[in-house]
Amino acid sequence: MTHLAEWRGEAWRRLVTATNDQSDVDLPPASSERLYSYDLAPTKKEGRRWGAYNVFTLWANDVHSLGNYAFAIGLFALGLNVWGILAAFVLASALLFLLLTMSGYMGHKAGVPFPVMSRIAFGTKGAQIPAAVRGIVAIAWFGIQTYLASSVLDALLVAMFPGLKSLEEQSVLGLSLLGWITFLALWAVQVLIVSYGMHVIRRYMAVAAPTTLITMLGLAVWMFSRADFSISMSTAQPLTGGAMWLQILQGAALWVVIYGTFVLNFCDFTRSAKSRQSIVLGNLIGIPVNMLFFAGIVVVLSGAQFKINGRVITSPTDIVQTIPNTYLLALASLALIVLTIAVNLLANFVAPIYVLVNLFPKQLNFRRAGLVSAVIGLVILPWNLYDSPVVVNYFLAGLGALLGPLFGVIMADYWLIRKTRVNVPELYTEDSNGEYHYTRGYNPKAVWAFIPAAAIAVVLALVPAFSSVGGFSWFIGAILGAIIYAVIADRKPDARDVDGETIAVAAE
């Protein structure tokens, strides 16, 4: 009991003092205090702790998110049969493995977070463009995912304590009183985890991953047994011929789009990777293998439910709520909450933290930025955003379409123009002769490549007339951005390759 009390006291101190704790580090010679801080500095190669298992846990958690299940089950509802769904995920996982490994290599080599990595192509000031787009998308989805997790907790509490239903009848700012209680509770848990830094996030992922996999496997086995150990291979009106193959390609493309955010800031995690081999192995098990496991769960859940009563579910929560045993219902619901928190930390919390630190390096550190981004995610009242088709379909989808061109420009600059050569110390200087200063801190060639590619990607994503190719907007934008930049960019045959060990800090 004493140890528990001490832990609670330390946890509360961390949460309350998150805005006052600052990791001090001496400013290296020639580095700018606007560009360099403890959280933005490169990580030392010695002492990096993220191994293949840690990389795998990123995907073991993120792939099995409730939003991903809703998307994948939607493919069954649209008419893809079991084999079509599996084909879509085989294609998508191959593409993601390639894209994420390329992005991960950049983070491992330079050891810097995404806002700093963006300085290579866009310049020391221009890097705010990709960082801001990534951060805005992430903060909005952080709030929305927290709201979705709180909804699961709401349903669980009402099932266990029916008297709490009265709290659902009273509403404040569009959310019930019970909703406020559960939302703020999960919000505080995430802020607390982040207040301890990346090493605690890594440990949380390590525990959440097997919990998630075991829970989803158990749910699939239970549904399979309910359906007498057989499933429907498709709905009553499955797609065939060209329509089927178009849906397979669109499904694969949209699955990659879902990870359009992650392929940009994967370096936030791989900057602490032990080796390239750990990235490759972790990605190999976590993406192709894990995604096929995910696809198998999807076809069993959707096919079994359709066989039982001819209904197509929209999410695993539809099945969880039908579990007759209250104890098992509670365990499954808690597992889904643990999963959603893990996904939120990975995809929607870490990215805006580094964006805010990059914007205000003297005022914010990792913990302070985490609290600021969490507060923003609260005050935007995310439940109202989620219930607004205009916000979800146009604002967030439009911003998401910008991620492809950004990825194309950054990858073309690193792999094609610079041939992977990076002068890490120069990423932190505002000297007008600095390698990444370009023109007043902006690389006009990167901006000129980004703008037309982004315009085309957004039009394809949002204009109904292009709905047949809208699912490919991320790819089209990424390819256009890469091609335009490769054509107009200044070649860098003399680009220097200098590591950041002299200015590096210990990895978490």
N, C-alpha and C positions, 0 to 999 in steps of 0.2 A: 504494500500500500504506500509505503514511503517513496519508493521509486516512481510509482504512478503519480503521486502528488507532485514530485519534483519535475517529472516530464510535463505534466499539465501546466505547472508554473512557468517552465521554460517555453512551452508552446505559446502561452498567453503573452509572455514577454516579447517573443519573436513577432507575434502579430501586432502588438501595440507599438513596438519600436521599429517596425519595418521602415518607417519614413525617416528615422534618425540614424540608422546604422550606415556607415560609409566605409567601403573598402579602400583604404589609402594606398597609393602607389606613386613612387617618384616619377616625374615627367622626364622621359629620356631626352637627351640633347637633340635639337632640331625637330622635335615633335610638337604639335600644337595641342594645347589643352582643350581646344574645341573638337579635336579629332581623336584624342587618346584618353582613355581612362582604364581602370582595372577591368571593367566588363567588356570593353571594346578591344583590349590588347590581345595579341596572338597568344595562344597557349603553348607552353613548353612541350617539346616532344617527349621528354622524360616525365613519366608520371601520368600520362593520359590513361584513363580508366575504362573507356567504352570499348568493350570487346564485342565479338560476334553475337553473343547472347543478348547484350544490351541493344545492339542494332536490331536484332530480331524482335525484341519486345516492343520496339516502336511500332512495327507492323502488326504484331500479334494483337496489340491494343487498337491501333488506328483502323485497320482493315475491318474489324468486327464492330464498328460503331453502328448505332441504331439507324443513322441516316444512310449508311452504306447498305444495310439490310433492306431498308425501304426502297432504295434505288434498284437493287438487284432483284428483289421480289417483283418490282414493277416490270421488269423484263418478262417475267412469266405472265403477268397480267396483260402485257402488250401482245402476247402470242408466241413468244419464243419457247420452243420445247426445251427439254432438259439438255440435249446435246448442243443446242444453239447457245444456251446460257454458258455452258462449259467452254464452247469455242470462243465466245466473246471474252471470257476471263483469261483464257490461254493467251490470246492476242494482246490483251491489255497488260497482263503481267509481264510479258516479254518486253513490251515498250517501256513500261515503268522501271523494270530492272535496269535497262540501258540508261534511261534518263537520270534515275536516282543515283546510279553508280558514278556517272559523269559528274553530277553535282556534288556527290559525297567526296570524290577525289579532290575537288577544289578545296573543300573545307579541311580535309586532312592535311593537305600540303601547306596551306597558308595559316591554318589554325585560327581563323578570324570568323566572327559572326556575319550574317548576311548583309547588314547595312554597310559594313566595312568591305566585304567582298564586292559589293556593287560599285565601290569607288574605282575599281580596276577599269571598268568599261565606261562608267558615266562621269567619273571625276569626283573629287573630294566633296564638292557641293552637290553636283548632279545626282549623287547616290541617294539623295533624299527622295527622288522621284520614285524609283522602284520600292524603296523602303516604306514610303508613305502608303502606296497602293496596297502593299502586302499587309501593313499594319491595320489599315482601316477595315479591310475584309476580315482580318482575324479578330479584331475587337468586337465587331458586330456578331460574328459567329460564336465567340466566347459567351456572350450574353444569351444567345439563342440556345446553345447546347446546354448551358446551365439551367435554363428554363425547362428544356425537354427532360433533363434528369430530375428536376424538381417535380415534374408532372408524374413521373414514375413513382417517386417517393410519396406524393400525394395519394395516389391510388393505393399504395401499400398501407399507408397509415389509416386510411378510411376502411380498408378491408380488415385490418386488425383491431381498430378502435372506431366502430361505427358512429360513436358520439361526436367525432371530429367533423362529420359531414356538415354540421351547422356552420362551421367556419368557411365552407365553400360557398355559402349563400351570401356572404358579405364581401364586397369588392372595394378595392382602393386602387385607383389609377389603372384600372383594367385587369387587376389580378386579385384573386380571392385572398382572404386573410391567411388561410392555410397555405396557399401558394406563396405568399410573402415569407411565411415562416420557413418553409422548405427551401425556397430559393436562397434566402439569406444564409441559411445553414450551410448549403452546399457551396455558396459563394465564399463564405468564410473559410471552409475547409480548403478550397483551392488556393486562396490567398496565403493560408498558413503553410501549405506544402511549398509554394513558390518562395516564401520568405526564407526557407532554409537553403535555397540555391539549387543548381543543376544536379548536384550529387544526390540530393534527396528525391528529386524528380526521377533520376535514374533508378533509385531503389524502389520507388513506387511502381514504376513500369515493370520491374523485375517480378514483383509480387502480383500485380494486376493481370499480367499476361497469362500465366497458367490458370488463374481464376476464370478469366474470360473464356479461354479455350475449353476448359472442362465444362463450364456452364452451358456453352452453346452446343457442345457435343452431347451432353446429357439431355438437353432440350430436344435435339434432333432424334436421339434414340427413343425418347419417350413418345414423340409424335409418330415415329416409324412403327412403334408397337401398337399405337392407337389405330393406325391405318392397316393393321393386320400384316405388317411387314411388306408392304408394297405401296407404290405411289403412282399418281397420275403423271404421265410423261409430258403432258401439255394441257392447256385449257381446251374447251370444246371446239374452239375455232383457231387452231394454230396457224402461224404464218408459214408460207411455203415459197419455194423458188427465189426469185430476185428480191421480193419483199423481206423474206427471212434473212438473206445475206446482208441486205442494207441495214436491217435492225441489228444484226450481229456487229457490223462495223461501227454503227452509231453507238451501240452499247459499249463497245471497247473504247471508242474515242471519249465518250462521256465519263467513263471510269477514270481515264487518264486526266481529264479536266478536273475531276474531284481532287486529284492530287497535284493540280497545277500550283497550288500554294506551297505544298511540301517540297516539290522539286526545286523551288526557288531557295527556301531557307533550310534545306537539309544540312547545310554547312553549320548551322547553329548547334547541331548535335555531333557531326563528324569531326568538328574541330577538336573534339576530345577523344577521337578514335585512336586505338593503339596502333593500327596499321591499315594498309589498303586491304590486306587479306581479311581483316575483321569486317570491313565494309562489304566486301564481295560476298563472304560467307553469310553474314547477317542478312544482306539483301536477298541472297539466293533462297535461303530458307524462309525468310519473312515475306517475300513477294511471290515468286512463282508457286512455291510449295504451299505457303499459307493461304494464298488467294484461291488456289484450287480446293483447299480444305474449306474455305469460306463458301465457294461456289457449291460444293457438295452439301453443306448445311442448308444453303438457300433452296436448292432443288428438293431436298427432303422436307423442309418445313412447308414450302409452298405446295409441292406435289401431294404431300400427305393431307394437308388441310383441304385441298381441292377434292381429293378422293373421299374424305369423310363427309363433307356436306356441300361440295360444289362452290365453296366460297374461296376467294383469293384474299389472303391476309395482306395487310399493308406494312406490318412491322412485327418483329418477334414479341413485342409487348402484347400484341393481340393474343398470342398463344400463352404467354406467361400468366395473363389475367384469368385464363381458364383452368389453371392448375388447381385441382380440388383440395389439396392439402395446404393448410395455411402456413405451416412451417416451411414446406418446399417453395410455396409462393414467395415467402419472405426472403429465402435464400436466393432465389432466382432474381427477384427484384433488386436486392442489394448488389448482386453481381452486375446487373445492368447499370446500376448507379456508379459502381466502381469503374466499370468500363467507360462510361460517358465522361467521368472526371479525367480518366487517363487520356482519352482522345482530346479533350479540351486543353489539357496541359500541353500536349504535344503540338497540336495543330493550331491552336488559337490563343495560347497564353505566352509562350516563349517568344514568338515572332514580334508582337507589339512591344514587349519589354525591351528588346534590343533596339527597336525603332525609337522608342522614347529616350533610351540612354544615348543613342546616337544624336538625337535632337538637342538634348540637354545634359551633356556629359558632366558638367560641373555641379549640376543640381540633383541629378538622379543617379542611383546605382541600380543593380538588379532588383533588389527588394523594393525600393521606392517606386521604380517604374512598374513593378508588378502590381503594387497597390493602386497606382494611378490608372493603369489600364483596366483593372478590375472595377474601379469606381466608374469609369466611363462606360464599361459594359453594363453597369447597373442603371445609371441615370438615363441611358437611351431607352429604357423600358423595353427590353428585347422581346417580350411576349407580344407587344403591339406590332413590332417589326415582323415577327414570324407570322402574325395573322394578316399581314398586308401583302397581297400578291404583287403590288407595285414595287414594294421595297425588295422582296425576295427575287422576283423575276426580272426586274429591270435594274435597280440600283446595284444589288450584289452580283447579279449575273453580268452586268456591264463591267463592273470592276474586275470580276473574274476573267472576263475576256481579255483584259489588259495584261494578264499574267503571262500569256503565251508569248507575245512580242518581247516582253522584258526578258524572259528566259532565252529566247532566240538570240537577242543582242548580247547578253552576258556570256552565253556559251560560245558564240562565234568569236567574240573578242578573246576569250581565254584559250580555246582549243585551236582556232584557225589562225587568228592574227598573232597572238603572243606565243603560241606553241607551248602553253602551260608555264611560261616563265613569268614569275611575279617577284617584284621587289617589295617585300612586305614592309620594311621601315618607311618607304616612300608613301605608303598609304596613310601615314599619320603626320605628314608635313604640309604646311600651307605655303611653302616656298614657291614663288612664281616659276622657278626652274624645276620644280618637282615633277616626277614622271607622270603623276596622275592629277596634276593641276590643270592641264589642258588650257582652256580659255576661261580665266576667272573662276576656275574650279569646276567648269562644266565641259564635257566632251560633246561638242555640237554634232559630230558625226553619229554618235549613239542616239542623241535626241532626234535627229533627222531620220534615222532608221526606224526608231520606235513610233513616231507619230503616224506615218501612213499605215504601217502594219497594224497599229492599235485601232485606227479608225476603221479599217476594213474588218478586223476581228469583232469590234463592237457592233457594227452594222449587221454582220452575219449572225451574231448571237441574239440580237434584239428585234430586228425587223421581220415581221411574220412572213414576208414574201420569200425570205431565204431560209425558212424553217427546215427545208430538206437537207441543207448543209450546215445549219446552225450548230449541230452537235460537233462539227469539226472545226469550229471557230478558233479554239485554242491552238490546234495544230497548224491551221492556215496562218494565224498570226505569228506563231513561233518560227515557221519556215520563212515567211516573208521578212520578219525582223532579222533573221540570221543572214538571208541572202542579200538584203539591202545593205546591211552593215558590212558584210564581207566584201561587197563591191566598192563602197565609198570610204571605208576605214583606211587610215594610214597604216601601212605595213610596219611591223616592229622587228626587223631582223636583228637589231642591236639591243632588244629588250633584255634587261639584266634579270638574273634569277638569284635573289638574295632572300634567305630565310629570315624569320623574325625572332630568332633565339636571343639576340642581344636586348630586345625590348619585351620579351615574353613574360607572362605570369604563369603561375601553376594552374594546371587544368583541374576542373572539378569533376 
